[in-house]
Amino acid sequence: MQFSLPPLVLAAAYLALGAGYGWILRRQEPWPRRSLRALTVLLAAAHLWLLADVVPQGTSLLLGFGNAVSLLAALVMLLFGGLSSVRAVDNLGVVLAPLAALSVLLMMLPSHAAPLPIVDALPLALHILLSVLAYGLLALAALQALFMAYQDSRLRQHTPGGLLRALPPLGDMEQLLFQILALGFAALTLALLSGMLFLGDIFAPHLIEKTALSICAWLVIGTLLIGRRRAGWRGQTAVRWTLAGFALLMLAYLGSKFALEFLLQQTR
């Protein structure tokens, strides 16, 4: 995508949304939360509409690094908007909204990815949907883990003021973390299984790094969930394993895509 006004307007709207979430956290005002949640879903829908105007290129799909990051961010915001309506996760919006704004700007990066023919993409629609769902849920889990790490650090230092007063109790934060992790693990499991069905040889040379890292992420998250059930893992252990699993998953998808499109292009 070349320079244009709609992405800049959407990025500015995301930044304003992040400021709104920051305001309700600092002031602990309950009344604007529903409006902000509705605005989150509206902006995520506008983000997806913008992508729908850019990604399809004739009979192909253009899913370069910038568009891929932006698609992931839009779906994370959509998940966040839905989740915040049933659970107290509004604090995540302070970080998610500015990151979504950055992802919109990344759409204007030049793409070096080969277009994907739509006829080839249709059989993979379920795999792509499950993969993005897994990435989105585990991204929310990673951000929740970072807030937990901050919360735990402030409690250990006996400095409970500021943002800490606006966050839910640490026990509730941890319970929600494992609920999100369980959903993300289920989606990742189905994504890996669908990849075996629809991608053929998932250990082909062009897929082996992505497959290996995805399986490692699956093992890390699965081990954490088993450790939680069998040994009562929690606190910093849960935070470290969650962040490790998410990092592996991001390397599997965005890391490999960035390397292929930018780093390897420089060596040719």
C-alpha positions in Angstrom: 0.0 0.0 0.0 1.3 3.5 -0.9 0.8 6.5 1.3 -2.9 7.3 1.7 -5.2 9.1 4.1 -7.4 6.2 5.5 -4.6 4.3 7.2 -3.4 7.5 8.9 -6.9 8.3 10.1 -7.3 4.7 11.4 -3.9 4.9 13.2 -4.9 8.2 14.8 -8.2 6.7 15.9 -6.4 3.7 17.5 -4.1 6.1 19.4 -7.1 8.0 20.7 -8.6 4.7 21.7 -5.5 3.8 23.7 -5.6 7.2 25.4 -9.2 6.5 26.3 -8.3 3.2 27.9 -5.5 4.9 29.7 -7.9 7.6 31.0 -10.4 5.1 32.5 -7.6 3.2 34.1 -6.1 6.3 35.8 -9.5 7.7 36.7 -11.2 4.4 37.4 -14.3 5.6 35.7 -16.8 2.8 34.9 -19.2 4.6 32.6 -17.1 5.0 29.3 -16.0 1.3 29.3 -19.0 0.1 27.1 -18.4 3.0 24.6 -14.7 2.2 24.4 -15.4 -1.5 23.9 -17.9 -0.7 21.1 -15.4 1.6 19.5 -12.7 -1.1 19.7 -14.9 -3.5 17.7 -15.8 -0.7 15.2 -12.2 0.2 14.6 -11.2 -3.5 14.2 -14.0 -3.9 11.7 -12.7 -0.8 9.8 -9.2 -2.2 10.0 -10.4 -5.5 8.4 -12.3 -3.5 5.7 -9.1 -1.6 4.9 -7.2 -4.9 4.6 -10.0 -6.3 2.4 -9.3 -3.5 0.0 -5.5 -4.1 -0.1 -4.9 -7.8 0.3 -6.9 -9.1 -2.7 -5.0 -8.3 -5.9 -7.0 -9.6 -8.8 -6.9 -13.4 -8.5 -4.2 -13.4 -5.8 -3.8 -12.4 -2.2 -0.9 -10.0 -1.2 0.1 -11.1 2.3 3.5 -9.5 2.8 5.0 -8.8 6.2 3.2 -5.5 6.7 -0.2 -6.8 5.7 0.3 -10.0 7.8 1.2 -8.0 10.9 -1.8 -5.7 10.3 -4.2 -8.6 9.8 -3.0 -10.2 13.1 -3.4 -6.9 14.9 -6.9 -6.3 13.6 -8.1 -9.8 14.7 -6.4 -9.4 18.1 -8.3 -6.1 18.6 -11.5 -7.9 17.5 -10.9 -10.7 20.0 -10.0 -8.1 22.7 -13.2 -6.2 22.1 -15.3 -9.3 22.4 -13.4 -10.6 25.5 -13.5 -7.3 27.3 -17.3 -7.4 27.2 -17.4 -10.5 29.3 -14.1 -10.2 31.3 -12.3 -7.3 32.9 -9.4 -7.0 30.5 -9.8 -3.3 29.6 -6.3 -2.7 30.9 -4.9 -4.5 27.8 -6.3 -1.8 25.5 -3.6 0.7 26.8 -1.0 -1.4 24.9 -3.0 -3.1 22.2 -4.5 0.0 20.6 -1.1 1.8 20.0 0.3 -1.5 18.6 -2.7 -1.7 16.3 -2.0 1.8 15.2 1.6 0.9 14.3 0.4 -2.2 12.4 -1.8 0.0 10.2 1.2 2.1 9.3 3.2 -1.1 8.5 0.7 -1.8 5.7 2.4 1.0 3.7 5.7 -0.9 3.7 6.7 -2.3 0.2 5.8 -6.0 0.0 8.4 -8.5 -1.3 6.2 -11.5 -0.9 5.0 -13.5 -3.8 1.2 -13.2 -4.3 -0.8 -16.2 -3.2 -3.3 -17.4 -5.8 -6.8 -17.3 -4.4 -7.5 -20.8 -5.9 -4.7 -22.1 -3.7 -5.8 -20.1 -0.6 -9.4 -21.3 -0.5 -8.6 -24.9 0.7 -6.4 -23.4 3.3 -9.0 -21.0 4.7 -9.7 -23.1 7.8 -6.0 -23.5 8.5 -5.4 -19.8 8.1 -8.4 -18.9 10.4 -7.3 -21.3 13.1 -3.7 -20.1 12.9 -4.6 -16.4 13.2 -7.0 -17.3 16.1 -4.2 -19.1 17.9 -1.8 -16.2 17.4 -4.4 -13.7 18.5 -5.3 -15.5 21.7 -1.7 -16.2 22.7 -0.9 -12.5 22.0 -3.6 -11.6 24.5 -2.1 -14.1 26.9 1.4 -12.7 26.5 0.2 -9.2 27.2 -1.8 -10.4 30.2 1.4 -12.1 31.5 3.3 -8.8 31.2 0.7 -7.0 33.2 0.9 -9.8 35.8 4.7 -9.5 35.9 4.3 -5.7 36.5 1.7 -6.3 39.2 3.8 -8.9 41.0 6.9 -6.7 40.9 5.0 -3.8 42.4 3.5 -6.0 45.2 6.9 -7.4 46.1 8.3 -3.8 46.3 5.3 -2.8 48.5 4.4 0.0 46.1 0.8 -0.7 45.3 -0.2 2.8 44.0 -0.7 4.1 40.5 -1.8 1.7 37.8 -1.8 -1.3 40.2 -4.9 0.0 41.9 -6.8 -0.1 38.6 -5.9 -3.7 37.8 -8.0 -6.7 38.9 -6.6 -8.8 41.8 -3.5 -10.9 40.8 -5.4 -14.1 41.4 -8.1 -13.1 38.9 -5.5 -12.0 36.4 -3.8 -15.4 36.7 -7.1 -17.3 36.3 -7.9 -15.3 33.2 -4.4 -15.9 31.8 -4.8 -19.7 32.0 -8.3 -19.5 30.4 -6.9 -17.6 27.5 -3.9 -20.0 27.2 -6.3 -23.0 27.1 -8.3 -21.5 24.3 -5.1 -20.5 22.4 -3.6 -24.0 22.9 -6.7 -25.6 21.5 -6.7 -23.3 18.5 -3.0 -23.9 17.9 -3.5 -27.7 18.1 -6.3 -27.5 15.5 -4.1 -25.2 13.3 -1.3 -27.7 13.4 -3.6 -30.6 12.5 -5.3 -28.7 9.7 -1.8 -27.8 8.4 -1.0 -31.5 8.2 -4.2 -32.1 6.2 -4.0 -29.1 3.8 -0.4 -28.3 3.4 0.8 -31.8 2.6 4.5 -32.0 3.7 4.7 -29.5 6.6 8.4 -30.3 6.8 9.2 -29.2 3.3 12.2 -26.9 3.0 10.1 -23.7 2.8 8.0 -24.7 5.8 10.3 -26.5 8.1 11.4 -23.5 10.2 7.8 -22.3 10.7 6.6 -25.9 11.5 9.4 -26.5 14.0 8.9 -23.3 15.8 5.2 -23.7 15.9 5.5 -27.2 17.4 8.0 -25.9 20.0 5.5 -23.2 20.9 2.8 -25.9 21.2 5.0 -27.9 23.5 5.8 -25.0 25.7 2.2 -23.9 26.2 1.1 -27.5 26.6 3.8 -28.1 29.2 2.7 -25.0 31.1 -1.0 -26.1 31.1 0.0 -29.6 32.4 2.4 -28.0 35.0 -0.5 -25.8 36.2 -2.8 -28.8 36.6 -0.3 -31.3 38.0 2.1 -29.1 40.0 0.2 -25.8 40.5 2.6 -23.7 38.4 1.8 -20.0 38.8 3.2 -16.5 39.2 6.6 -15.8 37.5 6.8 -19.4 36.2 3.5 -18.9 34.3 4.7 -15.6 33.0 8.0 -16.9 31.7 6.5 -19.9 30.0 3.7 -17.9 28.4 6.2 -15.3 27.0 8.5 -18.1 25.8 5.6 -19.8 24.0 4.4 -16.6 22.4 7.9 -15.6 21.3 8.4 -19.0 19.5 5.0 -18.6 17.8 5.8 -15.1 16.6 9.2 -16.2 15.3 7.4 -19.1 13.5 5.1 -16.7 11.5 6.3 -13.1 11.6 10.0 -13.8 12.1 10.3 -16.2 9.2 8.2 -13.9 7.0 10.3 -10.9 7.9 13.5 -12.8 7.2 12.3 -14.0 3.8 11.0 -10.7 2.7 13.7 -8.3 4.0 16.8 -10.0 5.3 17.2 -12.5 2.5 16.3 -9.9 -0.1 19.3 -7.9 1.0 21.7 -10.8 0.3 20.5 -11.5 -3.2 
